[in-house]
Amino acid sequence: MVTADPVVTGMAWSTPLGRDLAEVWDRLCAGETGVTVVPSRHRLRADLAATLADPPYGRKPGERMVDLATEVLSEAAAGLDLSDPRIGLVLGTSFGALLETDDPADWCREVARRVGAAHPPVMVSTACSTGTDTLLAAQALMRSGRLRACVTGAVDILTEAKRLGHSVLATMSPTALRAFDSDHDGTMLGEGAAFLVLESASSARARGARVHATLRGSGSANDAYGLTAPDPTGSSVITTLRRCLAAAGLSPDQVAVVSAHGTGTPLNDEVEARSLAEFFGVSGPVVFATKGALGHSLGATGAIEAIGTILALKQRRVPPVANLTDPVPSLNLPGDKGAAIKGGIGLSLTLGFGGFNTCLAFERQDAR
């Protein structure tokens, strides 16, 4: 049994604002967004979305998804021999291209084959918390002693089926994603991929790997309330936060920053804001959200936001919340220029359809 916290030694992403970690972070901090008009063959609630550089409907969805996951995973795992039997893969997606394929596990088996992985991958699909749950699962595998390293993350792409589904649910804003703003009226779909390498500290030292952060702990809970709507009391969100900090051996006052789920839907925002305010109190940590700029990439969002949390800790700053003009008063939100942060602990929180709530606690490498 391995009890030491795993460290993050590799990170890569593909977002609507680009692929370079530092460049994307700088663009976020400058207030840029990747939202654009995306034509559709159907009448949708919104013709806006945040897409990657290649046209979203230029190729078959399954091909785009596998290619994207393979490219980003390979970049994150550069320097690792994935044929090593003590290195595993934990891959996730929400729907991705699964509505257009016969076998929902085909894509991750193909990614594992392309990168030469020693084992079949573990596949995770827990709605919008998928990306976060891949790290939770990888942490468990690491702590069990079965693996010395794990490449973990998620991918999701924009498809007509997803746009139609969210139009029917009336969850999409026709104009902009305004997380934690009084005028919030829905989310904005996006796409992307993000992968991280979790590794034991001894393995990282042995190969001279650069350490970005430590995954101190994780926590999860389920609302058991409804298929799409969160429990309006927020009790499950608070349980998730409490379990995460307990697993990490931390107290709420040690948290410097929280990457919130921030979908821009009124009910989700209200539940999340109320839960964070109740848990942390009046002078809580800085809370930021990136979906207004990057779109809501569903299954990939948790992995993208995990990297965003680590970058916020490393850079000691957070970007502004896109489209925020009349913020809710209960949270410590950044201004239109972003905000500096003090301290070395950050949380990444995701709240998924079906009540899947997960939180990760990261510590900046030089914080101790």
Residue pairs with C-beta under 8 A, 6 or more apart in sequence:
1 143
1 144
1 145
2 142
2 143
2 144
2 145
2 200
3 143
4 200
4 201
4 202
5 201
5 214
5 215
5 216
5 217
6 138
6 139
6 142
6 143
6 150
6 198
6 199
6 200
6 201
6 214
6 215
7 198
7 199
7 200
7 201
7 204
7 211
7 212
7 213
7 214
7 215
7 365
8 196
8 197
8 198
8 199
8 211
8 212
8 213
8 214
8 215
8 310
8 362
9 149
9 197
9 198
9 199
9 204
9 209
9 210
9 211
9 212
10 76
10 77
10 78
10 79
10 80
10 151
10 195
10 196
10 197
10 209
11 21
11 76
11 194
11 195
11 196
11 197
11 212
11 307
11 310
12 19
12 21
12 72
12 73
12 75
12 76
12 194
12 195
13 19
13 21
13 24
13 72
13 192
13 193
13 194
13 195
13 303
13 304
13 307
14 52
14 68
14 71
14 72
14 192
14 193
14 194
15 24
15 34
15 52
15 192
15 194
15 294
15 304
16 33
16 34
16 35
16 36
16 50
16 51
16 52
16 190
16 191
16 192
16 293
16 294
16 295
17 23
17 24
17 27
17 28
17 32
17 33
17 34
17 293
17 294
18 24
18 27
19 72
19 75
21 307
21 311
25 308
25 311
25 315
25 319
28 290
28 293
28 294
28 308
28 319
29 317
29 318
29 319
29 320
29 338
30 319
31 293
31 319
31 320
31 322
31 336
32 293
33 50
33 292
33 293
33 294
33 322
34 50
34 51
34 190
34 293
34 294
34 295
35 48
35 49
35 50
35 176
35 177
35 188
35 190
35 293
35 295
36 48
36 49
36 50
36 51
37 47
37 48
38 47
38 48
38 49
38 51
38 56
38 158
39 47
40 47
40 160
40 163
41 160
42 160
42 163
42 164
42 167
44 163
44 164
44 167
44 172
45 166
45 167
45 170
45 172
45 174
45 186
46 167
46 172
46 173
46 174
46 175
46 186
46 188
46 189
48 174
48 175
48 176
48 188
49 56
49 158
49 163
49 188
49 189
49 190
49 191
49 295
50 188
50 189
50 190
50 191
50 293
50 294
50 295
50 297
51 158
51 190
51 191
51 295
52 68
52 157
52 191
52 192
54 64
56 64
56 157
56 158
56 159
56 191
57 160
58 64
60 97
60 100
61 96
61 97
61 100
61 101
61 157
61 159
62 97
62 100
62 101
62 106
62 107
64 97
64 157
65 93
65 96
65 97
65 107
65 155
65 156
65 157
66 107
66 110
66 111
66 114
68 155
68 157
68 193
69 91
69 107
69 108
69 111
69 155
69 193
69 195
70 111
70 114
70 115
72 153
72 155
72 193
72 194
72 195
73 89
73 91
73 111
73 115
73 151
73 153
73 193
73 195
74 115
75 195
76 151
76 153
76 195
76 196
76 197
77 115
77 151
77 195
77 197
79 207
79 209
80 87
80 149
80 151
80 197
81 87
82 89
82 115
82 116
82 117
82 118
82 151
83 116
83 117
83 118
84 118
84 148
84 149
85 118
85 119
86 146
86 147
86 148
86 149
87 117
87 118
87 147
87 148
87 149
87 150
87 151
88 117
88 118
88 119
88 121
88 122
88 138
88 141
88 146
88 147
88 149
88 150
88 151
89 108
89 111
89 112
89 115
89 117
89 119
89 121
89 122
89 150
89 151
89 152
90 121
90 122
90 124
90 134
90 135
90 137
90 138
90 141
90 150
90 151
90 152
90 153
91 108
91 111
91 112
91 121
91 122
91 123
91 124
91 134
91 152
91 153
91 154
91 155
92 123
92 124
92 125
92 126
92 130
92 131
92 133
92 134
92 153
92 154
92 155
92 299
92 300
92 303
93 107
93 108
93 125
93 130
93 154
93 155
93 156
93 299
93 300
94 125
94 127
94 128
94 130
94 154
94 156
94 298
94 299
94 300
95 156
95 159
95 161
95 162
95 298
95 299
96 107
96 155
96 156
96 157
96 159
96 299
97 107
97 157
97 159
98 104
98 107
98 125
99 159
99 161
99 162
100 159
100 161
101 107
104 123
104 125
105 123
108 121
108 123
109 120
109 121
111 121
112 119
112 120
112 121
122 137
122 141
124 130
124 133
124 134
124 137
124 154
125 299
126 133
126 352
126 354
126 356
126 358
127 298
127 299
127 352
127 353
127 354
127 356
128 261
128 263
128 296
128 298
128 299
128 301
128 302
128 350
128 351
128 352
128 353
128 356
129 220
129 302
129 350
129 351
129 352
129 356
129 357
129 358
130 154
130 156
130 298
130 299
130 300
130 302
130 352
131 153
131 154
131 194
131 299
131 300
131 301
131 302
131 303
131 304
131 305
131 306
131 350
132 302
132 303
132 305
132 306
132 348
132 350
132 358
132 359
132 360
133 220
133 302
133 356
133 358
134 152
134 153
134 154
134 302
134 303
135 152
135 153
135 196
135 198
135 215
135 218
135 302
135 303
135 306
135 360
136 218
136 220
136 358
136 360
137 152
138 150
138 152
138 198
139 198
139 215
139 218
141 147
141 150
142 148
142 149
142 150
142 198
142 200
148 199
148 200
148 202
148 203
149 197
149 198
149 199
149 200
149 203
150 197
150 198
150 199
151 195
151 196
151 197
151 198
152 195
152 196
152 197
152 198
152 303
153 193
153 194
153 195
153 196
153 300
153 303
154 193
154 194
154 195
154 299
154 300
154 302
154 303
155 192
155 193
155 299
155 300
156 191
156 192
156 193
156 297
156 298
156 299
156 300
156 301
157 191
158 189
158 190
158 191
162 189
162 298
163 172
163 189
166 172
166 187
166 189
169 228
170 186
171 186
171 187
171 228
171 263
171 265
172 186
172 187
172 188
172 189
173 184
173 185
173 186
173 187
173 188
173 264
174 185
174 186
175 185
176 188
176 264
176 292
176 322
176 323
177 184
177 186
177 187
177 188
177 263
177 264
177 291
177 292
177 295
177 296
177 322
177 323
178 184
178 185
178 264
178 292
178 323
178 324
178 325
179 260
179 262
179 263
179 264
179 269
179 289
179 291
179 292
179 321
179 322
179 323
179 324
180 260
180 262
180 269
180 273
180 287
180 289
180 321
180 324
180 327
180 328
180 331
180 333
181 264
181 321
181 323
181 324
181 325
181 326
181 327
181 328
182 326
182 327
182 328
183 325
183 326
184 264
184 265
184 266
184 269
185 264
185 266
186 264
186 265
187 263
187 264
187 265
187 291
187 296
188 264
188 291
188 292
188 295
188 296
189 295
189 296
189 297
189 298
190 291
190 294
190 295
190 296
190 297
190 301
191 295
191 297
191 300
192 294
192 295
192 297
192 300
192 301
192 304
193 300
193 303
194 300
194 303
194 304
194 306
194 307
195 303
196 303
196 306
196 307
198 215
199 209
201 211
203 209
204 211
211 365
212 310
212 314
212 365
213 310
213 313
213 314
213 362
213 363
213 364
213 365
214 362
214 363
214 365
215 360
215 361
215 362
216 247
216 248
216 249
216 250
216 345
216 361
216 362
216 363
217 244
217 245
217 246
217 247
217 248
217 249
217 250
217 360
217 361
218 244
218 247
218 358
218 359
218 360
218 361
219 239
219 240
219 241
219 242
219 243
219 244
219 245
219 246
219 247
219 358
219 359
220 240
220 243
220 356
220 357
220 358
220 359
221 236
221 237
221 239
221 240
221 243
221 357
222 236
222 354
222 355
222 356
222 357
223 230
223 231
223 236
223 355
223 357
224 231
224 236
224 355
225 231
225 236
225 355
226 355
227 353
227 354
228 353
228 354
229 267
230 236
230 237
230 267
230 268
230 271
230 351
230 355
231 271
231 355
232 267
232 270
232 271
234 271
234 272
234 274
234 275
234 278
236 355
236 357
237 271
237 272
237 275
237 276
237 279
237 349
237 351
237 357
238 275
238 278
238 279
239 357
240 349
240 357
240 358
240 359
241 252
241 275
241 276
241 279
241 347
241 349
241 359
242 279
243 359
244 347
244 359
244 360
244 361
245 251
245 252
245 255
245 361
247 361
248 361
250 345
250 361
252 279
252 280
252 281
252 284
254 343
254 345
255 280
255 284
255 285
255 343
255 345
255 346
255 347
255 361
256 285
256 286
256 313
256 341
256 342
256 343
256 344
256 345
256 346
257 285
257 286
257 287
257 288
257 309
257 312
257 313
257 318
257 341
257 343
257 345
257 346
257 347
258 276
258 284
258 285
258 286
258 287
258 288
258 346
258 347
258 348
258 349
259 288
259 289
259 290
259 305
259 306
259 308
259 309
259 312
259 346
259 347
259 348
259 349
260 272
260 276
260 287
260 288
260 289
260 349
261 268
261 272
261 289
261 291
261 301
261 349
261 350
261 351
262 269
262 272
262 289
262 290
262 291
262 292
262 321
263 269
263 291
263 296
263 351
264 291
264 292
264 296
268 351
269 328
271 351
272 349
272 351
273 328
273 330
273 331
274 330
276 284
276 287
276 330
276 331
276 349
277 284
277 330
277 331
283 332
284 331
284 332
285 332
285 341
285 343
285 347
286 318
286 332
286 333
286 334
286 339
286 341
287 331
287 332
287 333
288 312
288 318
288 319
288 320
288 321
288 333
288 334
288 338
288 339
289 321
290 304
290 305
290 308
290 319
290 322
291 301
292 321
292 322
292 323
292 324
293 319
293 322
294 304
297 304
301 350
302 348
302 350
302 358
305 348
305 350
306 348
306 360
306 362
308 348
309 346
309 347
309 348
309 360
309 362
310 346
310 362
310 364
312 318
312 341
312 346
313 341
313 344
313 345
313 346
313 362
313 363
313 364
313 367
314 364
314 365
316 340
316 341
316 342
317 338
317 339
317 340
317 341
318 334
318 338
318 339
318 341
319 334
319 338
320 334
320 335
320 336
320 337
320 338
321 327
321 333
321 334
324 333
324 336
327 333
343 367
344 363
344 364
344 366
344 367
344 368
345 361
345 362
345 363
345 364
345 367
346 361
346 362
346 363
346 364
347 359
347 360
347 361
347 362
348 359
348 360
348 362
349 357
349 358
349 359
350 356
350 357
350 358
350 359
351 357
352 358
